[in-house]
Amino acid sequence: MDWRVERLTQGLLTVFLVITLSFVIIRFMPGNPMDYILAQMSGDATGATSGEGGASGSDMEQQYELVQAYLSMNPSDPLHVAYFDYMSNTLRGDLGQSIYYSRPVSDILGRAMPWTLFVLSWGLAIGFVLGIITGSLIAYWEGSKLDVGLTAYSVIMGSIPYYVLALLLIVYMAYRWQIFPTNGRVPEGVTAGLNWPFIKGIIYHASLPIASTVVFSGIASLSMRGNAIRVLGEDYLRVARLRGLSDGVIATQYVARNAILPLYTGLMISIGSLFGGSVILETIFRYRGMGYYLVQAANARDYPLMMGGFMLLTICVVIALFITDLTYGLIDPRAGDENREAF
């Protein structure tokens, strides 16, 4: 069997198992949407207000009817019947209706997904590039004061959890010094489109969430340092110098390329932790991406939205790992040969 088909099969099986386990776990969670709605009606619940996209006021009656319809349909059905119905609807692209937001789950997640990808992709790219540059400088100037300073920076950044840095940034940069906004994705009153005020507002609101992910640069720089020092001692570099190749060619074609290879796998694997981290990160900054809506769904016991969020996060991670398998052989042909031999 071709290794690509094998990897694709493994990915599909992973998605299937995650959906199944999520369905069973959520099914047996204590509480139900009705408890949350009744608490909201009595003013006891805390959560999203109408300004955050949640149903309130005149929408409460429609929300109440949705909860009644859900409770009358699903919990009374046997587990296997409800599971079969859900999987059948999912294969048709129907993720159900959000109980809390009174909107289709696919519409909510489809609108939130680009914002999460925007923050994570820029945060990952900046952290990866910064880690490579820092690690290269540390390796080249090994033993110098620059090595000591940048190594200390890398160790500190690699040891700080991203959510701790996020809390520090929002406390000082947003609340105390009021340099950046405390919540939202775009400024209010700005017309959406390809215009500078809208683009500037997106960057402005996403700056702190993106900066929080820079902690991954510490791990990347330490890995790059170790890889570069190891490569610098290889015999083929001595041969390259004997051939009269310039330092620039040796640094880019030999040292950098071979030192970055292990980091590429770590980069793609870290996408999974970043997607999982978006749940906490977007909640801290009240940045309405997938992670934010997943937390709101958990608080409100919005089971369709929870299931859709778990499934979409799993699919994103599986796709990232599958792309890693497909592209790693292009970067390092030896890996492609090993994959073909293994399968």
Phi, psi and omega in degrees: 000137179298140185294332178293319177295321178298315179296319179296320177296318177298320179296315179296321178295322178297315179298317180298316181293321179295317178298317181296311180296320178297319180298315182292316182295313180295325180299325183259013176293142177291151180083174179205169182301329182297322178300318181292318181295317179296322177294323177296317181298326180273357177082018183263341185272149173247143181169205183288144175260181181298330178291345180258007176101356180277161179279138178201168176064238183293339180282347184298325180294317178295320178296318179298319179293322178296319179296317178299317180296320180294313183292331180281339183266305194279306187297336180282341180280148173299156185300317183291329178291314179296322179294317179296319179296317181294316180294323178297316179293322180295318178295335176273000180087009181259106180269004177094184182252129176295130181286319185283318184266352178055040179220158177299139181299320180298326179290317180296309183290326178295325177281331182276330186303313181300325180292320177295316179297323180298311182293313185292320182293316179290319178298318180291318181295314180296315179297321181293312180295317179297321178295319179296314181296313181297314180297323179294318179295320179298316182293320183291321181257041182300131180091352181271176176295326177297321177300314181296315182294312182289328176294319177299317177300316182294319180295316181295313181294324180286343182264341182278124173297144184299327182286334174292315176298322178298317179295319178297318180295316183288329179290313185271312186282334183256306186277312187281308183266345175055042177275322182239160179289158182268345182199174176090169180250329180219157177293150178286142177083003180266132180287127180289139179152185180276068176230153188297318178301321180290315180296317178296322179294321178298313180296319182298316181284335182268357186298312182292316175301321179293317180297332181293334182275358181293345178302335179291343177292332179295315178294319181295320181293321178294321177294318179296321179299310180297319180294317182294318179296321179294318181293324181299338180264006182285152182292328184291341174287324176296320178296320179297322178291322178294331177285353177086016179291146181289161179297325179296317179294318180296318183294319184274317187274338184245300186290303186297315184297316182283332179283332182280335186308308179296332180290332181296317177297316178297325178299312183289324179293325180293345176300322179298315179292329178290319177296318176294323179290340179297335179298313180283317185298313182288335175289320179298314183267002183050044180264112192282077172250198182298317181298321179297313181291331178293320177293317178299321179294321179294319179295321183269002184055040179276086188298316178300319180290323176298313180298316179297321179293315178299317182295317182292320177298318179297316180298319180297316180294317180297319179296318179299316179292324178294320176297324177300314179298321183287324188265341183296325178294333177287327179282317180234099182304333179297324179294323178296321178293321180294322178296317181295321180291325183292329182250000000 
